[in-house]
Amino acid sequence: MTEDPDYAPSTVLIMLGPLHFQHSGNADVLSVKIADPDELSSSLIEAGKLIKDESLDTVHIIMKSSSISALYEDSIIATFFNGMRPGAETMVHVLGSQDMPVNDGDVDDIRTSIRSSGLRLTEEGIADGDDGGWVLKGVKPGGPESDDE
């Protein structure tokens, strides 16, 4: 992570669990990889320090279905809420597999944390593709297309 005081990413990419990831080198993206539950708190604190209020357009959280209970916590979305602009999106991608598709009940905690953090749950369901994954999308109220003013 960077020490540059002018660093202001517009996207946060959070990888939870044993995912292989090669960062693209885009300075506009803050990438956070958390493979172990013991790393969660300290990684979120460090990442949160790099985010300016209302500077984020998007927060992406990607995990395997097997990582949901081990690594997912409400604090992940809460860490970045103040950094999100009104109308900014949080996308949670739960990757399944043909052997282990994601079920509706598997994402109950994610659905609840999106709503309880103050985001509007705008989309959810089975992801495109053959892996049996699931996608949930929350939007921070107050954006240009918002009707909740």
LINJOKA-V165531 format. One record per residue. RES is the residue in one small letter. SS is DSSP state (helix for helix, strand for strand, loop for the rest). NEAR is the number of other ideal C-beta (glycine too) atoms within 10 Angstrom. Layout:
res=(RES/RES)
ss=(SS/SS)
near=(NEAR/NEAR)
This chain:
res=(m/t/e/d/p/d/y/a/p/s/t/v/l/i/m/l/g/p/l/h/f/q/h/s/g/n/a/d/v/l/s/v/k/i/a/d/p/d/e/l/s/s/s/l/i/e/a/g/k/l/i/k/d/e/s/l/d/t/v/h/i/i/m/k/s/s/s/i/s/a/l/y/e/d/s/i/i/a/t/f/f/n/g/m/r/p/g/a/e/t/m/v/h/v/l/g/s/q/d/m/p/v/n/d/g/d/v/d/d/i/r/t/s/i/r/s/s/g/l/r/l/t/e/e/g/i/a/d/g/d/d/g/g/w/v/l/k/g/v/k/p/g/g/p/e/s/d/d/e)
ss=(loop/loop/loop/loop/loop/loop/loop/loop/loop/loop/strand/strand/strand/strand/strand/strand/loop/loop/loop/loop/loop/loop/loop/loop/loop/loop/loop/loop/strand/strand/strand/strand/strand/strand/loop/loop/helix/helix/helix/helix/helix/helix/helix/helix/helix/helix/helix/helix/helix/loop/loop/loop/loop/loop/loop/strand/strand/strand/strand/strand/strand/strand/strand/strand/helix/helix/helix/helix/helix/helix/helix/loop/loop/helix/helix/helix/helix/helix/helix/helix/helix/loop/loop/strand/strand/strand/strand/strand/strand/strand/strand/strand/strand/strand/strand/loop/loop/loop/loop/loop/loop/loop/loop/helix/helix/helix/helix/helix/helix/helix/helix/helix/helix/helix/helix/helix/loop/loop/strand/strand/strand/strand/strand/strand/strand/strand/loop/loop/loop/loop/loop/loop/loop/strand/strand/strand/strand/strand/strand/strand/loop/loop/loop/loop/loop/loop/loop/loop/loop)
near=(12/10/6/9/8/6/15/15/22/14/16/26/20/24/21/24/20/13/14/6/10/6/10/8/7/11/10/10/15/23/19/22/17/23/15/11/14/9/13/19/13/10/19/19/11/11/21/16/8/19/20/13/9/13/17/24/14/17/26/16/23/19/23/22/21/15/20/20/9/13/22/22/15/14/15/26/23/15/22/25/16/14/23/28/16/13/14/23/20/27/15/26/16/26/21/21/14/8/7/14/16/22/13/11/7/16/21/11/14/24/16/12/21/23/12/11/19/13/22/15/15/11/11/16/11/15/16/8/9/10/19/18/19/24/17/22/17/26/21/24/13/14/16/6/6/13/6/8/7)
